[in-house]
Amino acid sequence: MQLASNEVAAPPPSTTRSGLFHMPLFRPGTEVTQNGRREVVSHVILRRRELMVYLQGHDDPVKPDRLHLAPSLFTTERSPQPLTWFL
């Protein structure tokens, strides 16, 4: 479709990304809730492209969607660390 010379095409809607997102962070020592009970994360592994969480005192892994944990705030923006050592 061609536009007349005095018509202006509307720009596409902008999708601004804030660079911040929330997601649960499973790491050793983190307290989680499973079936109303508080548990502690022992270790976390990736098995066949799936995240598996092992809890202290349990032999079988648990999928993260069965655990309740408050999400942590992350950023995708780089924040350079100051140089504290010299060669």
N, C-alpha and C positions, 0 to 999 in steps of 0.2 A: 504494500500500500504506500503510495506516495503522498506526501504532505504538501499543502500549498506553502508558498514562501513565507507567509506571515503566521502560519501555525507552528507551534513548538511541541515537540514530542515530550510527554511527561517522563521524567527520569524514573527508573525502577525504584520501588520502595527500598529504603536503606535498612539493612539489618545490622544494627550496631551490637557488637559483642563487648561485654564488659571486661572480659579476661578473667572473671572469677567464676568458680563453680563449686558445688558441694558434692562430696561423695564420702562414704565411710572409709576409714583408714584402719585396716586390720594389721596389727603388728604384735609381736610377743609382749605380753603383759597387759594388753588392752582388755578392759572388762566389757563383756557383751551380755545380752540377755537372750536365752533360748528357752522357749516354752515357759516363760515366767520365772526362770531361775537365772541367777547371775553366774556366769562362767568367765574364765580367764583364757585368753588365746595363748597357746603354747608356741605354735609356729604356723607359717602359711607357705603353701607351695602351689605351683602351676602344674597341673596334670592334664595332659591331652587338651590343652588350650582352655582349661577351666581352673578357676581359682578355688582351692580347697583350704579350709581353715581347720586346724587341729586344736582342740581344747585340752587344757590340763586335766588329767585324770580320765581321759577318754581315748580309746584306741582308734576309733573310726573318724574319718574326716567329716566335716559339715560344710554344706554349700552356704555361701555368704547370704543368700536370700532368706535363709531360715533363721538368721541372727539379726538382732536389733541393736543398732549402734548409732549414736548421734553423728550426723555427717560433719566432716571437717571442711574448712574453707581452703581452697587452693586457688592459685593464680597461674595464668599462662604467660605472664610478663616476666622478662628476665630482670633480675636484680643482681648486678655484678658484685662480687665479694671483694672487699679491699685486700690488696696484697699485703700479707703479714710476714712473709718470709723472703729471703734474698738468696740468690745463687752465689 
